């Protein structure tokens, strides 16, 4: 199994890069695991308490379960990937069966912060995007898709997103094998990754 990690700040365009890679390949042997599915279970907390959680800190992620699932997939066995709801700030209780593939992409803002995850990744990619652009994307996404209002998003950005990005996410660029600028010039980097994957799929 070829394991590819794709990290970068919130709104950096990680999902766009993932889609660019897999849409071109159109291959059943490529799948994605999303870090967002592995936010810790917070059923023991009230909704207001869950809203206050710093979801941009590595401690918010159940890395133990993610590492366990990656190991299980590498051994050739299925895993039950949790399903997370951004509207309730909690897991839904349902899962998605994920099967081992020749190529598994692991996507998320914090995946390169964890040494055990980094050790399991064959290729580590960091998507680099201007901070203003990331904020605009985050505003649009959280308001239209996640039921947030502008004040809530801006407050979270100032108090948690930006400081967490500077403390934890931005420094993980040093672990990246490839840094992709998320703009019109990123095609070459994406094509390089696609070429590597195609070689593995032959």
C-alpha positions as CSV (number, residue, x, y, z in Angstrom):
1,X,0.0,0.0,0.0
2,X,1.3,3.5,-1.0
3,X,0.3,5.9,1.7
4,X,0.2,9.6,0.9
5,X,-0.4,12.4,3.4
6,X,-1.8,15.7,2.4
7,X,-1.7,18.5,5.0
8,X,-2.0,22.3,5.1
9,X,-3.9,25.0,6.9
10,X,-7.7,25.3,7.1
11,X,-9.1,26.4,3.7
12,X,-5.7,25.8,2.0
13,X,-7.3,23.6,-0.7
14,X,-6.3,20.2,0.5
15,X,-9.5,18.6,-0.7
16,X,-9.2,20.3,-4.1
17,X,-5.7,18.8,-4.5
18,X,-7.0,15.3,-3.4
19,X,-9.8,15.6,-5.9
20,X,-7.4,16.7,-8.7
21,X,-5.3,13.6,-8.0
22,X,-8.1,11.0,-7.8
23,X,-10.4,12.5,-10.5
24,X,-7.6,12.2,-13.1
25,X,-6.8,8.7,-12.0
26,X,-10.4,7.3,-12.0
27,X,-9.1,4.1,-10.3
28,X,-10.9,1.8,-7.8
29,X,-7.6,1.2,-6.0
30,X,-7.3,4.8,-4.7
31,X,-9.2,5.9,-1.6
32,X,-9.1,8.7,1.0
33,X,-9.1,8.8,4.8
34,X,-10.1,12.1,6.3
35,X,-8.5,13.3,9.5
36,X,-11.8,15.1,10.3
37,X,-13.5,11.7,10.8
38,X,-11.1,11.1,13.7
39,X,-12.0,14.0,16.0
40,X,-12.4,12.5,19.5
41,X,-15.8,11.4,20.7
42,X,-17.3,14.2,22.8
43,X,-20.7,12.6,23.7
44,X,-20.0,13.2,27.4
45,X,-20.0,17.0,26.8
46,X,-22.9,19.4,26.3
47,X,-23.3,21.1,22.9
48,X,-22.1,24.4,24.4
49,X,-19.0,22.6,25.8
50,X,-18.4,20.9,22.5
51,X,-18.6,24.3,20.7
52,X,-15.8,25.6,22.9
53,X,-13.3,22.8,22.0
54,X,-10.2,23.9,20.2
55,X,-10.5,21.6,17.1
56,X,-7.3,23.0,15.7
57,X,-5.1,21.5,18.4
58,X,-3.5,18.1,17.9
59,X,-5.1,16.9,21.1
60,X,-8.6,17.1,19.4
61,X,-7.7,14.2,17.1
62,X,-7.9,10.5,18.0
63,X,-4.5,9.8,16.5
64,X,-4.4,6.5,18.3
65,X,-7.4,5.2,16.4
66,X,-6.2,6.7,13.1
67,X,-2.8,4.9,13.5
68,X,-4.6,1.7,14.4
69,X,-6.8,2.0,11.3
70,X,-3.8,2.7,9.0
71,X,-2.0,-0.3,10.4
72,X,-5.1,-2.5,9.9
73,X,-5.5,-1.3,6.3
74,X,-1.8,-2.0,5.6
75,X,-2.4,-5.5,6.9
76,X,-5.1,-5.9,4.3
77,X,-8.2,-5.6,6.5
78,X,-11.2,-3.3,6.4
79,X,-11.8,-0.6,9.0
80,X,-14.9,1.2,10.3
81,X,-14.1,4.9,9.8
82,X,-16.1,7.1,12.1
83,X,-18.5,9.7,10.6
84,X,-18.3,13.1,12.2
85,X,-20.9,15.9,12.2
86,X,-19.6,19.5,12.1
87,X,-23.1,20.8,13.1
88,X,-23.1,18.8,16.4
89,X,-19.3,18.9,16.9
90,X,-19.4,15.2,17.5
91,X,-19.3,11.7,15.9
92,X,-22.7,10.6,14.6
93,X,-22.3,7.1,16.0
94,X,-22.3,5.7,12.4
95,X,-19.3,4.4,10.5
96,X,-18.1,4.0,7.0
97,X,-16.5,0.8,5.9
98,X,-13.1,1.5,4.4
99,X,-11.3,-1.2,2.5
100,X,-7.5,-1.5,1.9
101,X,-6.4,-0.1,-1.4
102,X,-3.1,0.0,-3.3
103,X,-3.1,3.8,-2.7
104,X,-4.5,5.4,0.4
105,X,-4.5,9.2,0.8
106,X,-4.7,10.6,4.3
107,X,-5.9,14.2,4.3
108,X,-6.1,16.7,7.2
109,X,-4.6,19.9,8.7
110,X,-2.9,18.1,11.6
111,X,-1.7,14.8,10.2
112,X,2.0,15.8,9.9
113,X,2.0,16.9,13.5
114,X,1.9,13.3,14.6
115,X,5.2,11.3,14.5
116,X,3.6,7.9,14.2
117,X,1.4,9.0,11.3
118,X,4.5,10.6,9.6
119,X,6.3,7.4,9.9
120,X,3.5,5.5,8.1
121,X,3.4,8.0,5.1
122,X,5.4,7.2,2.0
123,X,4.8,10.7,0.6
124,X,4.1,13.8,2.6
125,X,2.5,16.8,0.9
126,X,1.9,20.2,2.3
127,X,-0.6,22.6,0.5
128,X,0.5,26.2,0.9
129,X,-2.0,29.0,0.5
130,X,-2.1,32.7,1.5
131,X,-3.7,33.3,4.9
132,X,-6.2,35.9,3.6
133,X,-7.4,33.4,1.0
134,X,-7.7,30.7,3.6
135,X,-9.8,32.9,5.8
136,X,-12.2,33.8,3.0
137,X,-12.6,30.1,2.1
138,X,-13.2,29.2,5.7
139,X,-15.8,31.9,6.1
140,X,-17.7,30.8,3.0
141,X,-17.6,27.1,4.0
142,X,-18.5,27.4,7.6
143,X,-21.4,29.8,6.9
144,X,-22.9,27.9,4.0
145,X,-22.1,24.3,4.9
146,X,-21.7,24.2,8.7
147,X,-24.4,26.5,10.0
148,X,-22.0,29.1,11.6
149,X,-22.5,32.8,11.6
150,X,-19.8,35.3,10.6
151,X,-19.0,36.5,14.1
152,X,-18.5,32.9,15.3
153,X,-16.1,32.1,12.4
154,X,-14.1,35.3,12.8
155,X,-13.9,34.8,16.6
156,X,-12.7,31.2,16.2
157,X,-10.2,32.3,13.5
158,X,-8.6,35.0,15.7
159,X,-8.6,33.0,18.9
160,X,-7.8,29.5,17.8
161,X,-7.4,28.9,14.0
162,X,-4.6,31.4,13.4
163,X,-2.5,30.8,16.6
164,X,-2.9,27.0,16.2
165,X,-1.9,27.3,12.5
166,X,1.3,29.2,13.4
167,X,2.1,26.9,16.4
168,X,1.3,23.5,14.9
169,X,0.4,23.4,11.3
170,X,2.8,25.8,9.5
171,X,5.9,24.2,11.1
172,X,5.0,20.8,9.6
173,X,6.1,22.1,6.2
174,X,9.6,20.9,7.2
175,X,8.4,17.3,7.1
176,X,6.9,17.6,3.6
177,X,8.4,15.9,0.6
178,X,6.4,18.1,-1.7
179,X,5.0,21.6,-1.1
180,X,2.2,22.5,-3.4
181,X,1.2,26.2,-3.9
182,X,-2.6,26.1,-4.1
183,X,-3.0,28.3,-7.2
184,X,-3.0,28.0,-10.9
185,X,0.7,26.9,-10.9
186,X,0.1,23.7,-8.9
187,X,-0.5,21.5,-11.9
188,X,3.1,20.3,-12.2
189,X,3.3,19.2,-8.5
190,X,-0.1,17.4,-8.8
191,X,1.1,15.7,-12.0
192,X,4.2,14.4,-10.2
193,X,2.1,12.8,-7.5
194,X,-0.2,11.3,-10.1
195,X,2.8,9.8,-12.0
196,X,4.0,8.2,-8.8
197,X,0.6,6.8,-8.1
198,X,0.2,5.5,-11.6
199,X,3.5,3.6,-11.3
200,X,2.2,1.9,-8.2
201,X,-1.1,1.0,-9.8
202,X,0.4,-0.8,-12.8
